[in-house]
Amino acid sequence: MINLLKRYKLHIATILVVLFIIEGLTYASFVLVISRKERSFIYDDYDALRNSVTLQELQRFRVGFYDKVTGWIPPSNSHDELSPDGNGIHWSYTIDSKRARRNPYAAKLVRISAYGDSFTFCDQVNDDQTWSYFLSKLTNSHVENWGVGGYGTDQALLRLKQNLPKYRTDIVVLGVFSENINRLMNSYRPFYSGSMDSMRLGFKPMLHNRNGKLEWLSNPLVFQSNLLEDYDRAYDKARQADYWYALNQRKAVFRFPYTLAFLRATHYYLSVGPRPNLYELDAAVEKLDRILEEFQSLARQHDFVGVVLFIPTSDAVKLQQRNGTYDYSNYVAHVRARGDLDRLRVVNIIERPFDRAKFNLRPFMFHASPYGNQIIAEAVHETIKDRL
């Protein structure tokens, strides 16, 4: 045996050196490339997040932002001024007594309201640079802005339901940022974003397919004990139905042996890709269809005109410029072809002529600029002007 080892020790040493080099290269690929530029392949350790949430954090959220139905809403009569950060963007916003964003346009007539995410709320611009403000100027009326940062289209619909009939308007705009379809498959924001620092208490309701039927799953976060057990219960409930949590279990864990981890990351890439297009996933499309059907039902019940406003991501705009099409083009055509959605009008911003590089605050980055919000306001106004 000893003689055998002596005879092959050079070969064994060579194999060990080769394995060491391979491990070093795969480790470097994780550290220098994948973990920095393409985190979507790497397993996120949510237990670390779970263990870091504090009772004080939970209690502050309950007092300031918590909403039992939608998940979260900005505090009433609040104001925030965000100084320039690494992006160099300075902006401020004000929330009124109804917990809606303030629209400084002075008009007694209120005929239009808007619901959606941060592209409806209009993050990163001032109160007089939102598309609801510009739409107010075009219609000489007060447009109510009920958008909330981080919302899914499901949350936006539920906030509309909360407001009806008290805050009914003749025209209701439902903003659908094209990425929002991803949020319909999500019940706890970090499961989708992968961030351990932001929206740590971002639990939300969602539609869920149970035995072949879509049902509403309520907000998982319910305060019963006012202790961390409330968070733990919400976490456990959210992960049971969350698409992104399940997808995370298929990702590569960044640990030794790195070669096996790299092979698992490669398999994930080949089977899933870095960012799955959920407009090609029947389960996600079914949920968005259901939301628009409920929007149609509300429009009939409360006698308003519903506007479905599709706002493109920067990636969608770049894809259109490169290929002439984009990820949600077929879905827009699908909605327009549905005769049963006769109370809804569709506005698809990406179809309109505008300066693509000026639409966002930085070329193809961040939220819509004042210019971009003006483009949105003009598109909505053109669609509804016959009802004003």
C-alpha positions in Angstrom: 0.0 0.0 0.0 2.9 2.4 0.9 4.7 1.5 -2.3 1.4 2.2 -4.2 1.1 5.6 -2.6 4.7 6.4 -3.4 4.2 5.4 -7.0 1.1 7.5 -7.5 1.9 10.4 -5.2 2.7 12.7 -8.1 -0.6 11.9 -9.7 -2.4 12.4 -6.4 -0.6 15.7 -5.8 -1.5 16.8 -9.4 -5.2 16.0 -8.8 -5.2 17.9 -5.5 -3.6 20.9 -7.1 -6.1 20.8 -10.0 -9.0 20.5 -7.6 -7.6 23.4 -5.5 -7.3 25.6 -8.6 -10.9 24.7 -9.7 -12.1 25.5 -6.2 -10.2 28.8 -6.3 -11.6 29.8 -9.7 -15.2 28.9 -8.7 -14.8 30.8 -5.4 -13.5 33.8 -7.3 -16.4 33.6 -9.8 -18.9 33.7 -6.9 -17.1 36.5 -5.0 -16.1 38.7 -8.0 -18.9 38.1 -10.4 -22.0 36.3 -9.3 -22.3 37.7 -5.8 -21.7 41.2 -6.9 -23.4 41.5 -10.3 -26.0 38.7 -10.3 -27.3 37.9 -6.8 -30.3 36.2 -8.3 -28.4 32.9 -8.5 -27.4 32.9 -4.8 -29.5 31.5 -2.0 -30.7 34.1 0.5 -30.6 33.2 4.1 -33.8 34.6 5.4 -33.3 33.1 8.9 -30.6 35.7 9.4 -33.2 38.4 8.6 -35.8 36.7 10.8 -33.4 36.6 13.8 -32.5 40.3 13.4 -36.0 41.8 13.6 -36.6 43.5 17.0 -39.7 44.1 19.0 -39.1 47.8 19.0 -39.0 47.7 15.2 -42.2 45.8 15.1 -44.0 48.2 17.5 -42.8 51.3 15.6 -44.2 49.8 12.4 -47.5 49.0 14.1 -48.0 52.6 15.3 -46.7 54.3 12.1 -47.4 52.3 9.0 -49.3 49.1 9.7 -52.6 48.5 7.9 -54.4 45.3 8.6 -55.9 45.0 5.1 -53.3 46.2 2.7 -50.1 45.7 4.8 -48.9 49.3 5.1 -49.9 52.9 4.5 -48.0 56.1 5.2 -48.8 57.9 8.4 -51.4 60.7 8.2 -50.3 64.3 8.3 -46.6 63.4 7.8 -43.9 65.0 5.8 -40.5 63.8 4.7 -37.6 65.6 3.0 -35.1 63.2 1.5 -31.7 64.8 1.1 -29.4 63.8 -1.8 -27.8 60.4 -1.3 -25.5 58.6 -3.6 -28.0 59.2 -6.4 -27.9 62.9 -5.9 -31.7 63.2 -5.8 -33.4 65.6 -3.4 -37.2 65.5 -3.0 -39.9 65.8 -0.4 -43.5 64.6 0.0 -46.4 65.3 2.2 -49.1 62.9 3.4 -52.5 64.4 4.2 -55.1 63.5 6.9 -56.6 60.7 4.7 -53.1 59.1 4.3 -53.0 60.0 0.7 -50.2 62.0 -1.0 -50.8 65.7 -1.0 -51.7 67.2 -4.4 -51.0 71.0 -4.2 -53.2 71.9 -7.2 -56.0 74.0 -5.9 -59.4 72.9 -7.2 -62.7 72.1 -5.6 -63.8 69.6 -8.2 -62.7 66.0 -7.4 -63.4 63.6 -10.3 -60.3 61.5 -10.6 -58.4 59.2 -8.2 -55.2 57.1 -8.7 -54.1 53.9 -7.0 -50.9 51.9 -7.4 -47.3 51.6 -6.3 -44.4 54.1 -6.1 -44.8 55.0 -9.8 -48.3 56.2 -8.9 -47.2 57.8 -5.6 -44.3 59.2 -7.7 -41.2 58.5 -5.6 -38.2 60.8 -6.0 -40.1 63.9 -7.1 -41.9 66.7 -5.2 -45.6 67.0 -4.7 -45.9 69.4 -7.6 -44.0 67.1 -10.0 -46.3 64.0 -9.8 -48.4 62.8 -12.7 -51.5 63.3 -10.5 -50.5 67.0 -10.1 -49.9 67.4 -13.9 -53.2 65.6 -14.6 -55.0 68.0 -12.2 -53.6 70.9 -14.3 -54.8 69.3 -17.5 -58.3 68.7 -16.2 -58.6 71.7 -13.8 -59.6 69.3 -11.1 -58.1 67.8 -8.0 -56.7 64.3 -8.6 -56.4 62.2 -5.5 -53.2 60.2 -5.2 -53.6 57.0 -3.2 -50.4 55.3 -4.5 -48.1 53.7 -1.9 -44.5 52.7 -2.3 -43.8 49.0 -2.6 -47.4 48.0 -3.3 -48.5 45.2 -5.6 -51.5 45.7 -7.9 -53.4 43.5 -5.4 -52.8 45.9 -2.6 -53.7 48.9 -4.8 -57.1 47.2 -5.5 -57.7 46.5 -1.9 -57.0 50.1 -1.0 -59.6 51.2 -3.6 -62.1 48.8 -2.0 -61.3 50.3 1.4 -62.0 53.8 0.1 -65.3 53.0 -1.6 -67.8 54.4 -1.5 -66.6 57.3 0.7 -63.9 58.4 -1.7 -65.6 57.5 -4.9 -64.6 59.4 -8.0 -66.0 59.4 -11.6 -62.7 58.1 -12.9 -60.3 55.7 -11.2 -56.8 55.1 -12.5 -55.2 51.8 -11.5 -51.4 52.1 -12.1 -49.7 48.9 -13.1 -45.9 49.3 -13.1 -45.0 46.4 -15.5 -42.8 44.7 -12.8 -45.8 44.6 -10.4 -46.9 41.1 -11.7 -43.9 39.8 -9.7 -45.4 41.2 -6.5 -48.6 39.3 -7.0 -46.7 36.1 -6.3 -45.2 37.6 -3.1 -46.5 37.8 0.5 -43.4 39.1 2.3 -41.3 41.7 0.5 -37.8 40.4 1.4 -38.6 37.0 -0.1 -38.9 38.8 -3.5 -36.4 41.6 -3.1 -33.7 39.6 -1.3 -33.0 42.7 0.7 -32.3 42.2 4.4 -32.4 46.0 5.2 -35.5 47.4 3.6 -39.2 46.6 4.1 -38.4 44.1 6.8 -42.0 44.2 7.9 -43.5 44.3 4.4 -46.1 41.6 4.8 -49.0 41.8 2.3 -52.1 40.0 1.3 -52.2 38.1 -2.0 -54.3 35.9 -4.2 -53.6 32.2 -3.8 -54.7 29.2 -5.8 -56.3 26.7 -3.5 -57.7 23.6 -5.0 -58.0 25.2 -8.4 -59.6 28.4 -7.2 -58.1 31.8 -6.5 -58.8 33.0 -3.0 -57.6 36.0 -1.1 -55.0 35.3 1.6 -55.3 38.1 4.2 -52.3 40.1 5.4 -50.2 37.5 7.4 -49.2 40.1 10.0 -51.9 40.2 12.7 -51.1 41.7 16.1 -52.3 39.4 18.8 -49.7 39.5 21.5 -47.7 42.6 20.6 -44.6 40.5 20.9 -42.2 39.0 18.3 -44.4 36.0 18.1 -46.7 38.1 15.9 -43.8 38.5 13.4 -42.9 34.8 13.6 -46.5 33.7 12.8 -46.6 36.1 9.9 -43.3 34.9 8.5 -44.3 31.2 8.7 -47.7 31.9 7.1 -46.1 34.1 4.3 -43.5 31.5 3.2 -46.1 28.8 2.7 -47.7 30.5 -0.3 -44.8 32.8 -1.6 -43.5 31.9 -5.0 -40.2 33.7 -4.5 -39.6 31.9 -1.2 -40.0 28.5 -3.0 -37.8 29.6 -5.8 -35.1 30.6 -3.4 -34.9 27.0 -2.1 -33.6 26.0 -5.6 -30.7 28.4 -5.6 -27.0 27.8 -4.9 -25.8 28.2 -1.3 -22.5 30.1 -1.3 -20.3 27.6 0.6 -17.6 24.9 0.2 -17.3 23.0 -2.0 -17.7 25.9 -4.4 -17.5 23.8 -7.5 -20.8 22.0 -6.5 -22.3 25.3 -5.7 -21.3 26.7 -9.1 -22.8 23.7 -10.8 -26.1 24.2 -8.9 -26.1 27.9 -9.9 -25.6 26.9 -13.5 -28.5 24.4 -13.3 -30.7 27.2 -11.8 -29.7 29.6 -14.6 -30.5 27.0 -17.3 -33.8 26.0 -15.8 -35.1 29.4 -14.4 -32.9 32.2 -15.7 -31.8 35.2 -13.8 -35.2 36.9 -13.8 -38.2 34.8 -14.9 -40.8 36.7 -17.0 -44.0 36.1 -15.0 -46.1 37.3 -17.9 -45.3 33.9 -19.3 -46.4 32.1 -16.1 -50.1 31.2 -16.1 -50.4 31.4 -12.3 -49.2 35.0 -12.3 -51.3 36.0 -15.3 -54.4 34.4 -13.7 -53.9 36.6 -10.7 -53.6 39.8 -12.7 -56.7 38.9 -14.7 -58.6 38.4 -11.5 -57.6 41.8 -10.2 -58.7 43.5 -13.4 -62.0 41.6 -13.2 -62.6 42.8 -9.7 -61.7 46.3 -10.8 -64.3 46.0 -13.6 -66.8 44.8 -11.0 -66.1 47.8 -8.8 -66.5 50.1 -11.7 -69.9 48.7 -12.4 -71.0 48.7 -8.8 -69.9 52.3 -8.1 -70.4 53.7 -11.6 -67.0 54.9 -12.5 -64.7 54.6 -15.5 -61.7 52.5 -14.7 -58.3 53.2 -16.4 -55.7 50.5 -16.4 -52.4 52.4 -16.7 -49.4 50.3 -17.7 -46.1 52.0 -16.9 -42.9 50.3 -18.3 -39.8 49.3 -16.4 -36.5 50.6 -17.9 -35.7 47.1 -18.9 -39.0 46.9 -20.9 -38.1 50.2 -22.7 -34.6 49.0 -23.6 -36.1 45.6 -24.8 -38.5 47.4 -27.0 -35.8 49.6 -28.5 -33.7 46.6 -29.2 -36.3 44.0 -30.3 -39.4 46.0 -31.1 -41.3 44.2 -28.4 -41.3 43.9 -24.6 -42.2 41.4 -21.9 -45.8 42.4 -21.3 -46.9 43.3 -24.8 -49.0 40.2 -25.3 -50.7 40.8 -21.9 -51.8 44.3 -22.9 -53.2 42.9 -26.2 -55.0 40.2 -24.2 -56.7 42.7 -21.9 -57.8 44.9 -24.8 -59.3 41.9 -26.5 -61.5 41.0 -23.5 -65.0 42.2 -24.2 -66.1 41.6 -20.6 -63.9 44.4 -19.4 -66.0 47.1 -21.0 -65.8 49.5 -18.1 -62.0 49.6 -18.3 -59.8 51.7 -20.6 -56.2 50.7 -21.2 -53.3 53.2 -21.3 -49.9 51.7 -22.2 -47.2 54.3 -21.9 -44.6 52.4 -23.8 -46.6 52.7 -27.0 -46.5 56.5 -26.9 -43.8 58.7 -28.5 -41.5 60.2 -25.9 -37.8 60.6 -25.2 -36.9 57.3 -23.7 -33.7 58.6 -22.0 -35.6 61.4 -20.2 -38.5 59.3 -18.9 -36.7 58.3 -15.7 -34.7 60.5 -13.3 -31.5 59.1 -14.8 -31.4 57.5 -18.2 -33.2 54.2 -17.8 -32.8 54.4 -14.0 -34.9 55.1 -10.9 -38.5 56.5 -10.9 -40.2 58.6 -13.5 -38.8 62.2 -13.8 -41.0 65.2 -13.9 -40.9 64.9 -17.7 -41.9 61.2 -17.5 -44.8 62.1 -15.1 -45.9 64.8 -17.6 -46.0 62.1 -20.3 -48.1 59.8 -18.1 -50.5 62.6 -17.3 -51.0 63.5 -21.0 -51.6 59.9 -21.9 -54.3 59.5 -19.2 -55.9 62.8 -20.1 -56.1 61.8 -23.7 -57.9 58.6 -22.7 -60.5 60.2 -20.4 -61.1 63.6 -21.8 -64.4 62.6 -23.4 -65.7 61.9 -19.8 -64.7 65.3 -18.4 
